[in-house]
Amino acid sequence: MKRFFIFLLSLLVISSSASGQNKIRVEVPNIVASDEQFNVTFIIEGENEPSDFNWAPGDDFQLVWGPQKGSSTSIQIINGKRSKSSQTTYTYVLMPKTTGTFRVAVATATVKGHKISSENVSVQVATGQTSSQSSGSSSSGSGASSSSKTASSTGSISNSDLFLRLSLSKTKVVLGEPINATLKLYQRVDIAGFENAKFPTFNGFWSQEVQAPTNIQFQREEIDGKLYNSALIRGYVLIPQQAGSIKIDPAELVCLVNVRTGSSSGNSIFDSFFQDDYTTIRKRVVSEAHTIHVSALPSGAPASFGGGVGNFTISASLSKDSIKTHDAVSLLVKISGNGNVSLLEAPKVSFPADFEVYDAKSTQNTNKSGTSGSKTFEFPFIPRSHGDFTIEPIEYAYYDIAAGKYVVTRTSPINIKVAKGSAPDGQVLSGTMASGVTRNDVKSLGNDIRFIQTKMPSFSSKGAFFFGSAFFWALLALIILLSAGCWFFVRKYAVRRADVIGNKNRKATKMALKRLKQAEDYLKKNLYTAFYEELHRALLGFVSDKFNLPVEDLSSEKISETLLNQGVSHELSDEFTSLLGACEYARYAPDAGHEAMSAHFDTAVKVISTMDSVIKKSGGAGKATVMVALALLSLPGVSKAAQKDYLDSLWTKGVTEYNAGDWKGAVKSWDSVEKTGVESAVLYYNMANAYFKAEDYPHSILFYERALKTDPSFSDARYNLEFANTFVQDKIDPVPEFILKSLSRKLCYTMSSNTWAVLALVFFALSFGAVVLFLLSHRIGGRRTGFYSAIVLVLFALGSFTFASWQKSTYLKSDTAVIMNPVVSAKSSPSEESAKDLFVLHEGTKVKLLDEVGDWNNVELADGRQGWIKKADIEII
């Protein structure tokens, strides 16, 4: 087996050696003059002697001399290791027949029985410079000699023989489009050195030096039909950073040129041939200035535009396949393509909320010019919880120069499965672990305004308040009347309870019926004497209690007279006195039987009931029924069903448009609601939200202020106003308010004006009740409770009354406004010509209005500064 591997290795070596000899290498100048002789050399590598070498110059070249065959062998011993190399060369001297680009004929040879051929090479033939060129010239040639002679005779170097040129790949580009710039030196003279080099600064460009050779090498190059020796001095990549016409300053270089001059002595011709004199001439060469015309990128760039100009693709991957909680992982986002690769910005990546993300790092892998390759962005992160997560597709937009438009490229979603690590979720491993999960504060991932309110609010007419309305005063008057009526009723009830006689009178019928009931029981038991005694007491008690007659006056005559005076008829009066007499007789007479007892009982019931009915009608005939009617006025509002349906449709339309992202459409719908003459703090709040989303911050602040002016207790509007104020450019430190006034204002703004008004009525009603308690209570504790409660409740009522009035008066004042123009200058007086500029304000700033003169308003800032601005620059809250 070992021998077999050695055999295979030998075959590979032999085959590789044979493959290395299957070509004949050619050395020839890439460009020559039409009147210049040049060398063509064919080189065959290897120790084996070639045979049957065959080559002809063809029809495009004239053979001047050759071939000349040569061979060489070199042996090297390095660290005891010996190496040997051999080569065979065939050299020809040719002369072009005409100008153009021609292919050198292929040469063939045989090496160890294998036929090999030369490479295909071409030679460019340019217009000849002079007829006296020496054969084999490969550097400056006779052109340089003629230029040196001219320099020696004139003492200067022609600009056509030595110049510096800055070449640009393009002069019309878009912002961010790369430009390749090369600085070359062209010469037809003998240069000995350089000094005082000054290179362009490229102001307005991002520049990178991609070529800066330390050893300058000249190559032949044709310029305007002439052959020059050119050398690359510097190579740059330029990327414009601003739009417009950008000028590139010229480069400068001082060249030291050797000029050969003949000997001035009268020596022989042999002395002048072997002894030449040289003179060094300093020549300053300056390149031309260039102007680059840079066009701005078109508007409407996508949000994911990262400054790329060219053609790019994006890909993303994770640094690990298996991920556990608290493992450090990196998301690698690679952007590849052609263009301004070096200036690409990191794309925006939306990581899951529970990932701990660190600053991104970038690495670059481009070609020498820096305009092709890739740039990789590494986003380190640590997952703190296990589960399945998804990184949404990463978008990257660039400007395609060829297509003339923005192009968006994106990655696929990246699914991440995070397994449980050794540490609990939310806890990092460090020493001894405690059981359970570490509780962390909830992190704020971003800030935004609070959402709109979708439920249709209750609207009211503009400027309508419950406090101070007719309905408010009517309720207050009703409370006072009810309190007075309550006091009167309780007072009358107390007097009535103290009236003993009156109580007996009112209870006369009740007591009589009670005794009749007892008499009925005796009747059922057939207790003759007890029945008539109880019946007698019922009759006398009724007359005594009803008519307030003393017992000693209860004679038949007195009773009959009293009954007749109270409107009782003679028949009923006589019947009553007869029954009374029958009871007195039966008490002492023998038993008359059960039928007589029943008859007397029925007669007593009928007489007492009839007399009571007659007396009540007589006493109530003079009383008149009093009817009290109170007309309550309700608050004006939208009462018609058709109008309500119209407002509801507009409100719903605005909510739908807001949810769809049509901010302007939502503003238009809700503005139509406002134009019907109604208002609501919620309406102003939603309009402000729509303006904010449309990035119209001054109108947003204006309507948040209007919402708070309508309802100062609207917490969502106050929060959004504070957030919107962060977008205002002016930072003004307000003058501190007196602490008691500030506390009172905060307390006042905890509820709306209508709520304070309702509380004022409630407290007034309770205070009147406490007063009634104080006036009518017979106990010291009750009177004390009523007194102090009345004082406290009256204070609460007055405070609520004051807060409701304060909010209403603040609403009715038109003394605050918002700056609506982007920039406004505050003047020292209401004049455009003679006034001085005091300070500058920007849109969204709130000001206080102090005075008005024509088209001008005197305003005051929160820090106390005052100035005059035009009415057209503000809008009153």
C-alpha positions in Angstrom: 0.0 0.0 0.0 2.8 2.4 0.9 4.5 1.8 -2.5 1.3 2.4 -4.2 0.9 5.9 -2.6 4.5 6.7 -3.5 3.8 5.7 -7.1 0.8 8.0 -7.2 2.8 10.8 -5.8 5.4 10.4 -8.4 2.8 10.5 -11.1 1.4 13.7 -9.7 4.9 15.3 -9.6 5.6 14.2 -13.2 2.3 15.4 -14.4 2.6 18.8 -12.7 6.1 19.1 -14.2 4.9 18.3 -17.6 2.0 20.8 -17.2 4.4 23.5 -16.2 6.2 23.0 -19.5 3.2 23.1 -21.8 3.5 26.9 -22.4 6.2 29.1 -23.8 6.4 32.4 -21.9 6.7 35.6 -24.0 8.3 38.9 -23.0 7.4 41.8 -25.3 6.7 45.6 -24.7 3.0 46.4 -24.6 3.4 49.5 -26.7 6.1 50.6 -29.2 6.6 53.3 -31.7 6.1 52.7 -35.4 9.8 53.6 -36.1 11.2 51.8 -33.0 13.0 48.4 -32.9 12.0 46.2 -30.0 12.8 42.8 -28.6 10.6 39.7 -28.5 11.9 36.9 -26.1 10.5 33.4 -25.8 11.4 31.6 -22.6 11.1 27.8 -22.0 11.5 26.7 -18.4 13.0 23.3 -17.5 16.2 21.3 -17.6 15.2 19.4 -20.7 16.6 20.9 -24.0 13.7 21.9 -26.4 13.9 20.9 -30.0 12.1 21.9 -33.2 11.6 25.5 -32.1 9.7 27.3 -34.8 8.5 30.9 -35.0 8.0 33.5 -37.8 7.4 37.3 -37.3 4.4 37.4 -39.6 3.2 40.1 -42.0 2.9 42.9 -39.4 6.5 43.0 -38.3 9.9 43.1 -40.0 12.6 40.8 -38.6 15.7 43.0 -38.0 17.9 40.5 -36.2 17.7 37.0 -34.6 17.1 34.6 -33.4 19.6 34.5 -30.6 19.5 31.4 -28.5 20.6 31.4 -24.9 20.4 29.1 -21.9 21.1 29.6 -18.2 21.2 27.4 -15.1 21.1 28.5 -11.4 21.8 26.4 -8.3 20.8 27.5 -4.8 21.6 25.8 -1.5 19.5 27.1 1.4 19.8 25.4 4.8 21.5 22.4 3.2 18.7 22.1 0.6 19.8 22.2 -3.0 17.6 23.6 -5.8 18.3 23.9 -9.5 16.5 25.9 -12.2 17.2 26.1 -16.0 15.7 28.0 -18.9 16.2 28.4 -22.6 15.6 31.7 -24.4 15.1 32.7 -28.1 15.4 36.5 -28.8 14.3 38.4 -31.9 14.6 42.1 -32.8 11.5 43.4 -34.7 10.4 46.6 -36.5 6.7 47.5 -36.9 5.5 48.0 -40.4 2.5 50.2 -39.5 0.5 51.5 -36.6 -2.2 49.6 -34.8 -2.6 46.7 -32.4 -1.2 43.4 -33.6 -1.0 39.8 -32.3 2.5 38.2 -32.0 2.6 34.9 -33.9 2.6 31.8 -31.8 5.9 29.9 -31.3 6.1 26.1 -31.0 8.7 23.7 -29.7 9.1 20.0 -28.6 10.1 19.0 -25.1 10.6 15.3 -24.3 8.3 14.4 -27.2 5.6 16.8 -26.1 4.7 19.7 -28.3 4.3 23.1 -26.5 3.2 26.6 -27.8 3.6 30.2 -26.6 1.0 32.5 -25.1 -1.2 34.8 -27.2 0.2 38.3 -26.7 -0.5 41.6 -28.5 1.6 44.7 -29.2 0.2 48.2 -29.7 2.1 50.2 -32.3 1.9 54.0 -31.9 2.9 56.8 -34.2 6.7 57.1 -34.3 8.5 60.0 -32.4 11.8 60.3 -34.3 13.8 58.4 -36.9 16.9 58.0 -34.9 15.8 55.7 -32.2 18.2 53.0 -31.1 17.1 49.4 -31.3 16.1 47.7 -28.1 15.1 51.0 -26.4 12.7 50.2 -23.6 12.6 53.2 -21.3 12.8 56.8 -22.4 14.1 56.0 -25.9 15.3 58.6 -28.4 12.3 60.7 -27.6 13.8 61.4 -24.2 17.1 62.1 -25.9 15.6 64.6 -28.2 13.8 66.2 -25.3 17.0 66.4 -23.3 18.8 68.0 -26.2 16.0 70.6 -26.5 16.2 71.2 -22.8 20.0 71.7 -22.9 19.7 74.1 -25.7 16.8 76.1 -24.3 17.4 75.6 -20.5 13.7 74.6 -19.8 11.5 71.5 -20.1 8.4 71.6 -22.3 5.0 71.0 -20.7 4.4 68.4 -23.4 7.4 66.5 -22.3 6.7 66.4 -18.6 3.2 66.9 -17.0 1.0 65.7 -14.1 -2.6 64.5 -14.7 -5.4 63.7 -12.3 -7.9 61.4 -14.0 -11.4 60.9 -12.7 -13.7 58.0 -13.6 -16.7 60.4 -13.7 -17.5 64.1 -13.2 -21.3 63.9 -12.8 -22.5 61.8 -9.9 -25.2 61.6 -7.3 -24.6 62.2 -3.6 -22.7 59.2 -2.2 -21.7 57.7 -5.6 -18.0 56.6 -5.6 -15.4 58.1 -8.0 -12.0 56.6 -8.8 -9.2 59.2 -9.1 -5.6 58.5 -10.3 -2.7 60.9 -10.2 -0.1 60.0 -12.9 3.1 61.6 -14.0 3.9 61.5 -17.8 7.5 62.1 -19.0 9.7 62.0 -22.1 12.8 63.2 -20.2 15.3 61.7 -17.8 14.0 62.2 -14.2 16.4 61.9 -11.4 14.0 62.5 -8.4 11.1 64.4 -6.9 10.5 66.9 -4.2 7.9 69.2 -2.6 4.9 67.1 -3.5 1.5 68.6 -2.7 -1.6 66.4 -3.1 -5.3 67.5 -3.3 -7.2 67.8 0.0 -10.6 66.8 -1.6 -12.8 69.1 0.5 -16.4 68.0 0.3 -15.5 64.4 -0.3 -14.9 61.3 1.8 -11.6 60.2 0.4 -9.5 57.1 0.8 -6.0 56.6 -0.5 -5.9 53.2 -2.2 -2.6 53.3 -4.0 0.6 55.0 -2.8 3.6 53.2 -4.3 7.0 53.8 -2.6 8.9 52.8 -5.7 7.7 54.6 -8.7 7.8 52.4 -11.9 7.3 53.8 -15.3 5.3 52.1 -18.0 4.7 53.1 -21.6 1.4 54.8 -22.5 0.2 56.6 -25.5 -1.3 60.1 -25.0 -2.6 62.1 -28.0 -0.6 59.9 -30.4 2.7 60.2 -28.5 4.5 57.7 -26.4 5.1 58.6 -22.8 6.6 56.9 -19.8 3.8 57.1 -17.1 4.0 56.4 -13.4 1.2 56.1 -10.9 1.8 58.6 -8.0 -1.5 58.1 -6.1 -4.8 56.4 -6.3 -8.0 57.5 -4.5 -11.6 56.7 -4.0 -13.8 59.8 -3.6 -17.3 59.8 -2.3 -19.1 63.2 -2.3 -20.7 64.3 0.9 -22.6 67.3 -0.3 -24.7 68.3 -3.3 -23.6 71.0 -5.8 -20.5 71.7 -7.8 -17.4 70.7 -5.8 -13.9 71.8 -7.0 -10.9 69.6 -6.6 -7.7 71.7 -6.2 -4.7 70.8 -8.5 -1.7 68.6 -7.3 1.8 69.9 -7.5 5.2 68.1 -7.9 8.8 69.3 -8.4 10.7 67.0 -10.7 14.5 66.8 -10.9 15.4 66.3 -14.6 18.9 65.3 -15.8 19.9 67.0 -19.1 23.1 65.7 -20.8 25.3 68.4 -22.3 28.5 67.9 -24.5 32.0 69.0 -23.3 32.9 72.6 -24.2 36.6 71.9 -24.4 38.4 71.5 -27.6 39.3 67.8 -27.0 39.1 65.1 -29.6 36.0 63.5 -30.7 36.8 60.4 -28.5 36.9 62.6 -25.4 33.4 64.0 -26.1 32.1 60.4 -26.8 33.3 59.0 -23.5 33.0 62.0 -21.3 29.5 63.8 -21.1 28.4 66.6 -18.8 24.9 66.5 -17.1 22.8 69.3 -15.8 19.9 69.0 -13.3 16.9 71.2 -14.0 14.0 71.6 -11.5 10.6 71.5 -13.2 7.3 72.2 -11.2 4.4 70.3 -12.7 0.7 71.1 -11.8 -2.3 69.1 -12.6 -5.5 70.7 -13.8 -8.3 71.6 -11.4 -11.5 69.6 -11.7 -15.1 70.3 -10.8 -17.5 67.5 -9.8 -21.2 68.1 -10.3 -23.0 66.3 -7.5 -26.8 65.8 -7.6 -28.8 65.4 -4.4 -30.6 62.1 -3.9 -34.3 62.3 -4.6 -36.8 62.9 -1.8 -39.0 60.2 -0.4 -36.2 57.9 0.9 -37.6 54.9 2.8 -37.2 54.8 6.6 -34.6 52.0 6.2 -32.3 54.0 3.9 -28.8 53.6 5.3 -26.9 55.9 3.0 -26.0 53.2 0.4 -25.5 54.3 -3.2 -24.9 51.6 -5.7 -26.2 48.0 -5.8 -26.4 45.9 -2.6 -27.8 42.8 -1.1 -28.4 42.0 2.6 -28.2 38.7 4.6 -28.3 37.9 8.3 -27.3 35.0 10.4 -26.6 34.1 14.1 -23.2 33.4 15.5 -24.6 30.3 17.3 -27.0 27.6 16.4 -27.8 26.5 19.9 -28.7 29.3 22.3 -29.6 29.2 26.0 -30.7 31.9 28.4 -27.8 34.3 29.4 -25.6 33.1 26.5 -23.8 35.9 24.6 -24.9 35.7 20.9 -24.4 38.0 17.9 -26.6 38.7 15.0 -24.4 39.2 11.9 -25.9 41.4 9.2 -23.9 41.4 6.0 -24.4 44.0 3.3 -22.6 43.2 0.0 -22.4 44.8 -3.3 -20.8 47.7 -5.3 -20.9 51.3 -4.3 -20.0 53.3 -1.2 -19.5 50.2 0.9 -17.2 52.0 3.4 -20.0 54.6 4.3 -22.9 52.2 4.8 -24.7 52.8 8.1 -25.9 50.0 10.4 -29.5 48.8 9.6 -32.2 49.0 12.2 -32.9 45.7 13.9 -36.0 45.1 16.0 -35.0 42.6 18.7 -37.5 41.0 21.0 -38.2 43.1 24.1 -36.6 40.7 26.6 -33.2 40.7 24.8 -30.4 42.7 26.2 -28.8 44.3 23.2 -25.4 46.0 23.1 -23.8 48.5 20.7 -23.2 47.2 17.1 -19.7 46.7 15.7 -18.8 46.7 12.0 -16.1 45.0 9.9 -15.3 45.7 6.3 -14.0 43.4 3.6 -13.6 45.3 0.3 -11.3 45.4 -2.7 -8.4 47.8 -2.9 -10.6 50.7 -4.1 -13.1 50.2 -1.3 -16.0 50.3 -3.7 -16.8 46.6 -3.9 -17.1 44.0 -1.2 -19.1 43.7 2.0 -19.6 45.3 5.3 -20.7 43.2 8.3 -22.5 44.6 11.3 -22.4 42.6 14.5 -25.2 43.1 17.0 -24.3 41.4 20.3 -27.3 40.4 22.5 -28.1 38.2 25.5 -31.6 36.5 25.8 -32.8 36.7 29.4 -35.8 34.4 29.0 -36.4 31.1 27.3 -38.9 30.4 24.5 -39.4 30.9 20.8 -38.6 34.4 19.5 -38.6 36.0 16.0 -36.5 38.8 14.7 -38.6 40.5 12.1 -37.2 40.8 8.5 -34.4 43.4 8.5 -34.9 46.0 5.8 -32.2 48.0 4.1 -32.8 50.6 1.4 -30.3 51.9 -1.0 -30.2 54.2 -4.0 -29.7 52.3 -7.3 -27.8 54.6 -9.6 -28.6 52.6 -12.8 -32.3 52.4 -12.0 -32.4 56.0 -10.6 -34.6 55.0 -7.7 -34.6 53.6 -4.1 -34.6 49.9 -3.8 -35.5 48.0 -0.6 -33.9 44.7 0.1 -34.7 42.6 3.2 -33.8 39.4 5.0 -36.0 36.5 5.9 -37.4 36.4 9.5 -34.9 34.9 11.9 -36.5 32.4 14.3 -34.6 31.9 17.5 -35.3 29.1 19.9 -33.8 29.9 23.4 -33.5 26.9 25.7 -33.4 27.2 29.5 -29.9 27.9 30.9 -28.6 26.8 34.3 -29.7 30.2 35.7 -33.4 31.0 36.1 -34.9 33.5 33.7 -34.0 37.0 34.5 -31.1 36.0 36.7 -27.4 35.9 35.8 -25.1 33.1 37.1 -22.8 34.4 39.8 -21.6 32.2 42.6 -24.3 30.4 44.6 -27.7 30.6 43.0 -30.8 31.4 44.9 -34.0 29.7 44.1 -36.8 31.5 42.2 -36.7 34.2 39.6 -35.1 37.6 40.1 -37.8 40.3 39.7 -36.7 43.3 37.6 -38.3 46.7 37.0 -40.4 46.9 33.8 -38.2 48.7 31.2 -39.6 51.4 29.0 -38.9 50.5 25.4 -40.1 53.8 24.0 -42.3 56.9 24.5 -45.4 58.0 22.6 -48.6 59.9 23.1 -51.5 58.1 24.6 -54.2 56.8 22.3 -57.3 58.5 21.2 -60.7 57.9 22.9 -63.0 56.0 20.5 -66.3 56.3 22.5 -68.3 59.3 21.3 -68.4 61.9 24.1 -71.2 64.1 25.3 -71.1 67.4 23.5 -72.1 70.8 24.8 -72.5 74.2 23.2 -69.2 76.2 23.1 -68.8 78.2 26.3 -71.7 76.4 28.1 -71.0 75.6 31.8 -73.3 74.1 34.3 -72.0 76.5 36.9 -73.8 79.9 36.6 -76.5 78.5 34.3 -80.3 78.9 35.0 -80.4 75.2 35.8 -77.7 75.7 38.5 -79.5 78.6 40.1 -82.9 76.8 40.0 -81.4 73.8 41.7 -79.8 76.0 44.4 -83.2 77.8 44.9 -84.9 74.4 45.1 -82.5 73.2 47.8 -83.2 76.4 49.8 -87.0 75.9 49.5 -86.8 72.2 50.4 -84.6 73.0 53.4 -87.1 75.7 54.6 -90.0 73.3 54.0 -88.2 70.6 55.9 -87.6 73.0 58.8 -91.3 74.1 58.8 -92.6 70.5 58.7 -90.4 69.3 61.6 -91.2 72.4 63.6 -94.9 71.9 63.1 -94.6 68.2 63.9 -92.8 69.1 67.2 -95.6 71.6 68.1 -98.3 69.1 67.3 -96.6 66.5 69.6 -96.6 69.1 72.4 -100.4 69.8 72.0 -102.0 67.3 74.5 -105.6 68.4 73.8 -105.1 68.2 70.1 -103.6 64.7 70.4 -106.7 63.6 72.4 -108.9 65.1 69.7 -107.1 63.4 66.9 -107.1 60.1 68.8 -110.8 60.2 69.9 -112.1 58.0 67.1 -109.3 55.6 67.5 -109.9 55.2 71.2 -113.6 54.9 70.7 -113.1 52.1 68.2 -110.8 50.3 70.6 -113.4 50.4 73.3 -116.1 49.2 70.9 -113.8 46.3 70.1 -113.6 45.4 73.7 -117.4 45.7 74.0 -117.8 43.4 71.1 -115.7 40.8 73.0 -118.1 41.1 76.0 -121.0 40.8 73.7 -119.7 37.5 72.3 -119.3 36.3 75.9 -122.7 37.5 76.8 -121.4 39.6 79.7 -124.3 41.9 80.1 -123.0 44.4 82.7 -119.4 44.6 81.4 -120.7 45.1 77.8 -122.8 48.1 78.7 -120.2 49.7 80.9 -117.6 49.4 78.1 -120.1 50.7 75.5 -120.9 53.7 77.8 -117.2 54.5 78.2 -116.8 54.4 74.4 -119.6 56.9 73.9 -118.6 59.3 76.6 -114.9 59.0 75.8 -115.5 59.8 72.1 -117.5 63.0 72.9 -115.0 64.1 75.6 -111.8 63.6 73.5 -113.4 64.8 70.3 -114.8 68.1 71.6 -112.4 68.6 74.6 -115.3 68.4 77.2 -114.5 67.9 80.8 -116.0 64.8 82.5 -118.2 67.0 84.8 -119.8 68.6 81.7 -120.8 65.4 80.1 -124.6 65.8 80.6 -127.1 65.0 78.0 -128.0 68.6 77.4 -124.4 69.7 77.1 -123.5 66.8 74.7 -126.5 67.6 72.5 -125.7 71.3 72.3 -122.0 70.6 71.4 -123.0 68.1 68.7 -125.4 70.6 67.1 -122.7 73.3 67.2 -120.3 71.0 65.4 -122.8 70.5 62.5 -124.3 67.2 63.6 -127.9 66.8 62.7 -130.8 66.7 65.3 -131.6 63.1 64.4 -128.1 61.9 64.9 -127.7 64.0 68.1 -130.9 62.6 69.5 -129.9 59.1 68.5 -126.5 59.5 70.3 -128.1 60.8 73.5 -130.8 58.1 73.4 -128.2 55.4 73.1 -126.2 57.0 76.0 -129.3 56.9 78.1 -130.0 53.3 77.2 -126.5 52.3 78.3 -127.0 54.0 81.7 -130.4 52.3 82.2 -129.1 48.8 81.2 -126.3 49.0 83.7 -128.9 48.9 86.6 -131.8 47.1 84.9 -132.2 43.4 84.5 -130.8 41.6 81.5 -132.8 42.5 78.4 -131.4 39.7 76.3 -128.7 39.2 73.7 -130.6 40.7 70.9 -130.9 44.1 72.6 -127.2 44.1 73.3 -126.4 43.4 69.6 -128.8 46.2 68.5 -127.3 48.7 70.9 -123.8 47.7 69.7 -124.6 48.2 66.0 -126.3 51.5 66.8 -123.2 52.7 68.6 -120.9 51.8 65.8 -123.1 53.5 63.2 -123.5 56.7 65.3 -119.8 57.1 66.1 -118.7 56.5 62.5 -121.3 58.9 61.1 -120.5 61.6 63.6 -116.7 61.3 62.9 -117.4 61.6 59.1 -119.6 64.7 59.6 -117.0 66.4 61.8 -114.1 65.7 59.4 -116.0 67.2 56.4 -116.9 70.2 58.4 -113.3 70.8 59.5 -111.6 70.1 56.1 -114.0 72.2 54.0 -112.0 75.4 54.5 -108.6 73.9 53.6 -107.4 74.7 50.1 -105.1 72.5 48.2 -101.9 74.3 47.3 -100.1 73.2 44.0 -96.5 74.2 43.6 -95.0 74.0 40.1 -91.3 74.6 39.3 -90.0 74.9 35.7 -86.5 73.6 35.4 -84.4 74.8 32.5 -82.0 72.2 31.1 -78.6 72.9 29.5 -78.7 73.7 25.8 -77.4 70.8 23.7 -77.9 68.7 20.6 -81.5 67.5 21.0 -82.5 66.6 17.5 -82.1 62.9 16.6 -81.0 63.7 13.0 -78.2 66.0 14.2 -77.1 63.4 16.7 -76.8 60.8 14.0 -74.8 63.2 11.9 -72.3 63.9 14.7 -72.0 60.2 15.4 -71.2 59.4 11.8 -68.5 62.1 11.6 -67.0 60.9 14.9 -66.9 57.3 13.8 -65.4 58.3 10.5 -62.6 60.2 12.3 -61.8 57.2 14.5 -61.6 54.9 11.5 -59.3 57.2 9.6 -57.0 57.6 12.6 -56.7 53.9 13.1 -55.9 53.6 9.4 -53.1 56.2 9.7 -55.0 58.9 7.7 -54.1 61.6 10.2 -55.3 64.5 7.9 -58.6 62.7 7.2 -59.2 62.3 10.9 -58.6 66.0 11.6 -61.0 66.9 8.8 -63.8 64.7 10.1 -63.4 65.9 13.7 -63.1 69.5 12.6 -66.5 69.1 10.9 -67.9 68.1 14.3 -66.5 71.2 15.9 -67.9 73.4 13.2 -71.5 72.4 14.1 -71.1 74.6 17.2 -70.4 71.9 19.8 -67.3 71.1 21.8 -65.8 68.5 24.1 -62.4 68.0 25.8 -62.3 64.5 24.2 -62.9 66.0 20.7 -60.0 68.5 21.1 -57.8 65.7 22.5 -58.4 63.4 19.5 -57.8 66.3 17.1 -54.5 67.1 18.9 -53.4 63.4 18.6 -54.1 63.4 14.9 -52.1 66.6 14.4 -49.2 65.1 16.5 -49.1 62.0 14.3 -49.0 64.2 11.2 -46.0 66.0 12.8 -47.9 69.3 13.0 -46.7 70.0 16.5 -48.0 73.6 16.9 -51.6 72.6 16.1 -51.2 69.6 18.3 -50.1 71.7 21.3 -52.9 74.2 20.5 -55.7 71.6 20.7 -54.2 69.9 23.8 -54.4 73.3 25.5 -58.0 73.7 24.3 -58.8 70.2 25.7 -57.3 71.2 29.1 -59.0 74.6 29.0 -62.4 72.8 28.6 -61.5 70.1 31.2 -58.4 70.8 33.3 -58.7 67.4 35.0 -58.1 65.5 31.6 -55.0 63.6 32.6 -54.4 62.0 29.2 -54.4 65.4 27.5 -52.0 66.8 30.1 -49.6 63.8 29.6 -49.7 64.2 25.8 -49.2 68.0 26.0 -46.0 67.5 28.1 -44.8 64.9 25.6 -45.6 67.2 22.6 -43.7 70.1 24.3 -40.5 68.1 24.1 -40.6 68.8 20.3 -40.7 72.6 20.8 -37.4 74.2 20.1 -37.7 77.0 22.7 -36.7 76.1 26.2 -38.1 78.7 28.6 -37.7 78.5 32.4 -40.9 79.8 33.9 -41.0 82.2 36.9 -41.9 80.2 40.0 -45.6 80.6 41.1 -46.5 81.3 44.7 -46.8 77.9 46.4 -50.3 78.4 47.8 -51.6 79.5 44.4 -49.8 76.5 42.8 -51.4 74.1 45.3 -54.8 75.7 44.8 -54.5 75.4 41.1 -53.5 71.7 41.3 -56.5 71.0 43.6 -58.8 72.9 41.3 -57.7 71.0 38.2 -58.3 67.6 39.8 -62.0 67.8 38.6 -63.9 69.7 35.9 -65.9 72.8 36.5 -69.2 70.9 36.2 -68.1 68.4 38.8 -67.1 71.2 41.2 -70.5 72.8 40.6 -72.4 69.6 41.4 -70.3 69.2 44.6 -71.1 72.8 45.6 -74.9 72.0 45.4 -74.4 68.8 47.4 -72.4 70.6 50.1 -75.0 73.4 50.2 -77.8 70.9 50.6 -76.0 69.0 53.4 -75.1 72.3 55.2 -78.9 73.3 55.2 -79.7 69.9 56.6 -77.1 70.5 59.4 -78.7 73.9 60.1 -82.1 72.2 60.4 -80.6 69.7 62.8 -79.2 72.5 64.9 -82.4 74.4 65.1 -84.7 71.5 65.8 -82.6 69.2 68.0 -83.5 69.3 71.7 -80.3 67.6 72.8 -77.0 69.5 73.3 -75.0 66.8 71.3 -77.4 67.1 68.4 -77.3 70.9 68.3 -73.4 70.8 68.6 -73.1 68.3 65.8 -75.5 70.3 63.5 -73.6 73.6 64.3 -70.1 72.4 63.5 -71.2 70.2 60.6 -72.9 73.2 59.0 -69.8 75.4 59.3 -67.6 72.7 57.6 -70.1 71.9 54.9 -70.5 75.6 54.1 -66.7 75.9 53.7 -66.7 72.9 51.4 -69.5 74.3 49.4 -67.8 77.7 49.1 -64.6 76.1 48.0 -66.3 74.0 45.3 -68.2 77.1 44.3 -64.9 79.0 43.9 -63.1 76.3 41.9 -66.1 76.0 39.5 -66.1 79.7 39.1 -62.3 79.8 38.7 -62.3 77.3 35.8 -65.2 79.0 34.1 -63.5 82.4 34.2 -60.2 80.9 33.0 -62.0 79.3 30.0 -63.7 82.6 29.1 -60.4 84.5 29.1 -58.7 84.8 25.7 -55.3 85.6 27.1 -53.1 82.8 25.9 -51.9 81.7 22.4 -49.5 79.4 20.6 -46.9 80.4 18.0 -47.9 78.9 14.7 -45.1 80.1 12.3 -41.7 78.2 12.3 -39.8 81.3 13.3 -41.1 84.6 14.8 -39.2 87.7 15.9 -40.5 89.5 18.9 -40.2 93.3 18.5 -39.7 96.1 21.0 -42.7 97.9 19.7 -45.7 97.2 17.3 -43.8 98.3 14.2 -41.8 96.5 11.5 -39.5 99.4 10.6 -38.5 101.3 13.8 -38.6 98.4 16.3 -35.7 96.2 17.4 -35.7 92.5 17.5 -35.7 91.4 21.1 -35.8 87.6 20.8 -36.8 84.8 18.4 -39.6 82.3 19.1 -40.4 79.1 17.3 -43.6 77.2 16.5 -45.4 75.5 19.4 -44.3 78.0 22.1 -47.1 79.2 24.4 -47.3 82.9 25.2 -49.6 85.1 27.3 -51.4 88.0 25.6 -51.2 91.4 27.4 -52.3 94.0 24.9 -53.4 94.6 21.3 -52.6 97.4 18.9 -53.8 97.0 15.3 -52.3 93.8 13.8 -49.9 93.4 16.8 -50.1 91.7 20.1 -48.0 92.3 23.2 -47.0 88.9 24.5 -45.3 87.7 27.6 -43.2 84.5 28.0 -43.2 82.2 31.0 -39.9 83.8 32.2 -41.3 87.3 32.2 -39.9 88.6 28.9 -42.2 90.7 26.8 -42.4 91.7 23.1 -44.7 92.5 20.2 -45.5 89.9 17.5 -48.1 89.9 14.7 -51.5 88.4 15.1 -51.0 86.3 12.0 -48.1 84.4 13.8 -50.2 83.1 16.6 -53.5 81.4 17.3 -55.5 82.0 20.5 -56.2 79.0 22.7 
